[in-house]
């Protein structure tokens, strides 16, 4: 989702883009439609050899690759630890390609369970392997970039949504169920959450390439927290106000994060970023895009 949206942002601004994708990726068709970009197949395990496949000198390197990111994979220390080395190898590859800027995709999971609005300078207290690996990758890549003379920014994404997100995420899951006139099964949805539309998120990332301060961490979010139930009701009302919602059908999982809201003041101060797409508008766009795909809807 982030990769495709970022490609669109770069092309809109007239930039030359090379998209690095996994060999045999089932999502390769999402970038194939962009005729003005160069696509290179390179596994994360081989990312340090990227300069063997990608010609020329490049200005900026945005490392959005990670894996696995499903619930089971996020809890596996061995699998997550490999991502730290992949990130460092991406930095080395950026240096070989002549890049003067490197941005990595961090996560709100680096903070762990906290309450209140979360500033980017809050010490990380991650609770799952995924969060630990993201935290380590951000810190270690910053050190390596400093040593190699590359400007470094670590962008911690909160809850970004869009049509290219996984069906397992709350937003896409609810939209797909409601479009089929089915009841989505949910927790009580009392959590305070911060959602940002993908186009806004990648615009923020682009602005960090232009204006982000070296060796800095930035939160990527809307900066506004609302009860999760409000977001769900907006989705339902956009599709059909008469549809049923399954609040309370599912118990909260152990260690459930109940408050997730980004402090984006430093992002705004340094880059001028202000979210442009409201949740209501972002959901409408997401629904339109999902409808264009062959979701099996009732007759």
HELIX and SHEET records of a PDB file:
HELIX    1   1 UNK A    2  UNK A   12  1                                  11    
HELIX    2   2 UNK A   29  UNK A   32  1                                   4    
HELIX    3   3 UNK A   44  UNK A   52  5                                   9    
HELIX    4   4 UNK A   71  UNK A   74  1                                   4    
HELIX    5   5 UNK A   77  UNK A   96  1                                  20    
HELIX    6   6 UNK A  108  UNK A  110  5                                   3    
HELIX    7   7 UNK A  129  UNK A  148  1                                  20    
HELIX    8   8 UNK A  170  UNK A  179  1                                  10    
HELIX    9   9 UNK A  198  UNK A  211  1                                  14    
HELIX   10  10 UNK A  228  UNK A  240  1                                  13    
HELIX   11  11 UNK A  265  UNK A  271  1                                   7    
HELIX   12  12 UNK A  279  UNK A  292  1                                  14    
SHEET    1   A 2 UNK A  17  UNK A  21  0                                        
SHEET    2   A 2 UNK A  37  UNK A  41  1                                        
SHEET    1   B 4 UNK A  60  UNK A  63  0                                        
SHEET    2   B 4 UNK A 101  UNK A 107  1                                        
SHEET    3   B 4 UNK A 151  UNK A 157  1                                        
SHEET    4   B 4 UNK A 216  UNK A 220  1                                        
SHEET    1   C 2 UNK A 117  UNK A 118  0                                        
SHEET    2   C 2 UNK A 261  UNK A 262  1                                        
SHEET    1   D 2 UNK A 159  UNK A 161  0                                        
SHEET    2   D 2 UNK A 195  UNK A 197  1                                        
SHEET    1   E 2 UNK A 184  UNK A 185  0                                        
SHEET    2   E 2 UNK A 245  UNK A 246  1                                        
SHEET    1   F 2 UNK A 192  UNK A 193  0                                        
SHEET    2   F 2 UNK A 226  UNK A 227 -1                                        
END                                                                             
